């Protein structure tokens, strides 16, 4: 068995519950999905690392929400890594995988490819957006970028915006064995105290910047349970999280056997994008012929590229906008 062998628990999210501690969690492995996300682009190493961490967070967080359409994570900042955006798209039918996509924007002139990745994000905000689809109002929660990782930002978000004690343990990177292609793997754990077991922000923030953290929200009678579960989670090593030899269920038993772990049905995940020619046409339908003319290239075409998957679209400008002279098939409008 090699690091690049496709296993049943790769590209899945497994929900679990620690019955003794009123704590729920998720364990996820990303393999082919992460490779496909990153292969759409040619990112420098620090950008790749941040996209990998964000994609893993997206898989873990997305599965916790009763989602009908889309959850998005975004980081926007003033640093060399200016933007990271990910989407978790709910399964379209029972048994089908959830889809994940991601992209990043960065300033190549300012980026130091030899320096640690997270500090190159700089100051800005971490946001979670939930869109349940047509007829609903999207929800957005924002927290400042802080801590030493994107997972720390996510923990702060849940403490500040959702008042849910939350913790992550993540690992990701390239793996290769002799005779095999190098590929990305990621794995991680998420713990979250049940809402009824935490306070409603009754404690004062203990951090220097005045933001709430998980410990501020845990009720006194549950503080020991929360601390113990987190200590146990932190004992998971890199090979247990991303390696092919330890299944998620075996990992949970090793870490939490005294917490009475109970697992639920796993969710498969895959790379996927929602872009299409029809969607691009629809997005351009609000523009006049004059606006479309400004978008037209010297070759007499309007082009668009998907930032997530790299798909390239090429249109006759006369078929676009609310003043289109032709139908998409070229016939008179």
Secondary structure, 3 states (H helix, E strand, C coil): CCCCCCCCCCCEEEEEEECCCCEEEEEEEECHHHHHHHHCCCCCHHHHHHHHHHHHHHHHHHCCCCCCCEEEEEEEECCCEEEEEEEEECCCCCCCCEEEEEEEEECCCCCCCCCCCHHHHCCEEEEEEEECCCCCCCEEEEEECCCCCHHHHHHHHHHHHHCCCEEEEEEEEEECCCCCCCEEEEEEEEEEECHHHECCCCCCCCCCCCCCCHHHHECHHHHHHHHHHHHHHHCCCHHHHHCCCCCHHHHHHHHHHHHCEEEEEEEEEEECCCCCHHHHHHHHCCCCHHHHHHHCCCCCEEEEECCCCCCEEEEEHHHCCCCCCECCCCCEC
